[in-house]
Amino acid sequence: MYTDRTNFIKDYPYDGEFYTIVEERDPNGNLLNAEEFSEVVVHTCKCDIQEASKMFNSGALLADYNVYFELNEDGTTPVRRGQQFRGSVQGMPVGGTVTGLFPTQMGVKATVKEVDVDLGD
């Protein structure tokens, strides 16, 4: 029996979003006021997310993900190292900091590092 799985495989099956966190300071220079943070979305895309590695160390879970997505029509990407990424794989949230970018034949590979710290109860 032959099963055709080509209809189930997609190049970019997930949705992802790259963003930066902007710190809004008091315009009068008052450092005692509470600082506010806002998110600025840099790039929203269809992507493929693959886990590259994971490590447990002193109550911290470190995970690396490879995120593959297409270049813009002009052959560039607005994504830069240090920006944040969030997406989900089959309902499981994935996110972290972009630590590397590299062009590939299918577009761009972004390496994302996620760090979760167990603070205990």
For each residue, the residues with C-beta under 8 A, 3 or more apart:
1:
2:
3:
4: 7
5: 8 9
6: 9
7: 4
8: 5
9: 5 6
10: 13
11: 48 106
12: 45 46 47 48 68 69 70
13: 10 46 48
14: 46 47 48 49 87 88 89
15: 44 45 46 47 87 88
16: 44 45 46 47 49 67 69 85 86 87
17: 41 43 44 45 85 86 87
18: 41 42 43 44 45 78 79 83 84 85 98 110
19: 39 40 41 42 83 84 85 86
20: 39 40 42 83 84
21: 37 38 39 40 84
22: 37 38 39 40
23: 35 36 37
24: 35 36 37 38
25: 29 35
26: 29 30 31 33 35
27:
28:
29: 25 26
30: 26 33
31: 26
32:
33: 26 30
34:
35: 23 24 25 26
36: 23 24
37: 21 22 23 24
38: 21 22 24
39: 19 20 21 22 84
40: 19 20 21 22
41: 17 18 19 44
42: 18 19 20 78 79 80 83
43: 17 18 69 77 78 79
44: 15 16 17 18 41
45: 12 15 16 17 18 69 70
46: 12 13 14 15 16 69 70
47: 12 14 15 16 67 68 69 87
48: 11 12 13 14 67 68 69
49: 14 16 65 66 67 68 87 89 94
50: 65 66 68
51: 54 63 64 65
52: 64 65 66 111
53: 63 64
54: 51 61 62 63 64
55: 61 62 63
56: 60 61 62
57: 60 62
58:
59: 117 118 119 120
60: 56 57 115 116 117 118
61: 54 55 56 114 115 116 117 118
62: 54 55 56 57 113 114 115
63: 51 53 54 55 96 113 114 116
64: 51 52 53 54 99 111 112 113 114
65: 49 50 51 52 94 96 111 112 114
66: 49 50 52 109 110 111 112
67: 16 47 48 49 85 87 109 110 111 112
68: 12 47 48 49 50 104 106 107 108 109 110
69: 12 16 43 45 46 47 48 77 107 108 110
70: 12 45 46 106 107 108
71: 75 76 77 103 107 108
72: 75 76 77 78
73:
74:
75: 71 72
76: 71 72
77: 43 69 71 72 101 108
78: 18 42 43 72
79: 18 42 43 83 98 101 108 110
80: 42 83 98 101
81: 98 99 100 101
82: 97 98
83: 18 19 20 42 79 80 97 98
84: 18 19 20 21 39 95 96 97 98
85: 16 17 18 19 67 94 95 96 97 98 110 112
86: 16 17 19 93 94 95
87: 14 15 16 17 47 49 67 93 94 95
88: 14 15 91 92 93 94
89: 14 49 92 94
90:
91: 88
92: 88 89
93: 86 87 88
94: 49 65 85 86 87 88 89 112 114
95: 84 85 86 87 112 114
96: 63 65 84 85 112 113 114 115
97: 82 83 84 85 112 113 114
98: 18 79 80 81 82 83 84 85 101 110 111 112
99: 64 81 111 112 113
100: 81 109 110 111
101: 77 79 80 81 98 108 109 110 111
102: 108 109 111
103: 71 107 108 109
104: 68 107 108 109
105:
106: 11 68 70
107: 68 69 70 71 103 104
108: 68 69 70 71 77 79 101 102 103 104
109: 66 67 68 100 101 102 103 104
110: 18 66 67 68 69 79 85 98 100 101
111: 52 64 65 66 67 98 99 100 101 102
112: 64 65 66 67 85 94 95 96 97 98 99
113: 62 63 64 96 97 99
114: 61 62 63 64 65 94 95 96 97
115: 60 61 62 96
116: 60 61 63
117: 59 60 61
118: 59 60 61
119: 59
120: 59
121:
